[in-house]
Amino acid sequence: MLSLMLVLALIGPAVAGAEGMAVPAETRERLMEQYGLDAPPLPEWDWSSIDVGSSGITGGMLFMYRLMLNPLGVMLQELLYIL
């Protein structure tokens, strides 16, 4: 629980500060015209594959702890799992 609170505390200021760093609309339109860019498509969410239970958080935190303790061992294990 403490780790989750620390992660959220680190993410909070980054998200709050991102609002003031947006590109003005005029500049964005001019850049899109200059480089021939298209408007980005809206993301389509596949809600069927999202796990909102506590098992996903627990598994993710355990993976992060293992990664912090032995990064090489975790990466080798993941590579062997993929093969």
N, C-alpha and C positions, 0 to 999 in steps of 0.2 A: 504494500500500500504506500509505503514511504517512497519507493522508487517511482511509482506512478505519479505521486504528487510532485516530485522533483522534475520529472519529464514535463508535466503540464506547466510548471512554473517557468521552465526554460522556453517553452513554446509560446507562452502568452505574450511576452514583449515583442517577439518577432512578428506575430500576427498583427498585433496592435500597431506596430510601426510601419507595416506594409501598406496601410491605407494612405498614408501621406506620400508614398513614393510612386503613386500611379502616374502614368504618362498622360499629359493633357490630350483631349480629343483632337484638337487641331494638329498637334504634332503626330499623333498616331495616324490620322488620315493622310497626312503628307508623306509619311514614311511608307504607308501601304501603297500609295500611288507611285512613289519613286521606285520602289523595289518590286512592284507588281504582285503584292501579296493579296491573298484572299482572306476574308474573315474566317476566324477559326470555327470549326464546327462545334456544336454543342455536344458535350459528352453524353453518351447513352449509358446509364447505369444498369448493371445486371444485378438486381437486388436479390436474386435467388441464391447467389454464392456468398453472401455476406453473413458472417457469424457475429452476432452481437452479444453472445453469452460470455460468461466469465472464463470459459475454457480457452478462448482465443487470446485473452489478455494474459492468462497464466502461462500458456505455452510460449507466447512471445517474450514474456519477461524471463522465463527460464532459458530461452535461447540467447537472450542478451547477456545474462549472467555467465552462461557457458562461453560465449564469445569473448567476454571481458577476461575471463580467467585463462583461457587457452585458445587464442584465435586460430593458430595454425591447426590444432587438432580438430576444431569445429569445421574449418574449411575443408580439410582432408576428408572428414566424415561426410560432409555434404557432397563433395565430388564423387566419393565412392557410392553414395546413395543414388546419384544421378546416373552413374554408369550401370 
